[in-house]
Amino acid sequence: MSELDGNKVFLRQANETDIKQLYEWKYIDEHQAAKKWNAPYIEENFISFSSYQEQWLAEIFPGIPAALAIIADRQAIGYTGAYWVDANTY
C-alpha cells in the first residue's frame, strides 16, 4: 500500500515536491514552529537535502515504504513513519 485516502487528508509515498516542502519545513524554515512541541530529548542534526531524499527511499519490508507524506489541500503538511523491530512482529 502506498496511498490511504481519508476525508480531509490522505497518505501517499512522497513525490519530489512533497520532499522539498517537508525538507524546507524541517531544516530551512527560520521559525520551525512545530519543533517547539518536540520533547527535549529529540535531537535533530542538520542533514543535506540529498541525504533527506535518500531517507524517503527506505522500506521496512520489500514494497512497504518506511514513511508516507501526509497531504491536505494538495500540499504536504507532515509525514508519518514506521519501523520493523524483528521477525516476530511480521
Secondary structure, DSSP 8 states (H G I E B T S, - for coil): --EEE-SS-EEE---HHHHHHHHIIIII-SS-GGGGGS-TT-------HHHHHHHTT-EEETTEESEEEEEETTEEEEEEE-----GGG-
